[in-house]
Structure formats: structure tokens, C-alpha cells
Amino acid sequence: MYMMLAELMAGIVVYFVIDSKKAGGRSKLVLILSVMIFLASLAIIIIEDSFLVYGLTIISFLLKVMFTAEMVIMNENYTTQYRSMGVGMT
């Protein structure tokens, strides 16, 4: 249940943060999320059992946000001609 809630919240966060100037743009957002995922993984290794469920939920949330932002970045790399044909969506 925690993972499902994490994915729901990630979708909401992406909606509000992906074009935010405070986050520094999409590429910087992906970099920040990567560092946060690394730190959460490190915390799971160090703290172990007491942080396991919450840590995995946090990592699931961050991964969903990061890959959603990367999907937008990858699709925008194609020119308008290819995007209009749907080539950029595969």
C-alpha cells in the first residue's frame, strides 16, 4: 500500500515540479533525484531493518518522479516533425 501511495504522490509532485524554475529545470531535477535515491539507498544499508519499509517507499517515490521527468526529456529530443508522427513516443 505504501508503494501505491508513493506512486500517486509522485505523479502529483511531477505535475507541479517538472517545469518549476526553483527545481532548476528538468535535467537538474533528474540529477538531484539521483543523488537523493543514492542517499536513501545508503541509509537503508546503514540503518537496515528499522528503515526498510519507509526507505523503499521513498526510493519508489523518487524513482517514479525521476523516470517521469526523463520521459519528458527524451520525448522532447525529437524534432517536431517526428513528434507529430508519434516516432518520439516509442
Secondary structure, 3 states (H helix, E strand, C coil): CHHHHHHHHHHHHHHHHCCCCCCCCHHHHHHHHHHHHHHHHHHHHHHHHHHHHHHHHHHHHHHHHHHHHHHHHHHHCCCHHHHHHCHHHC
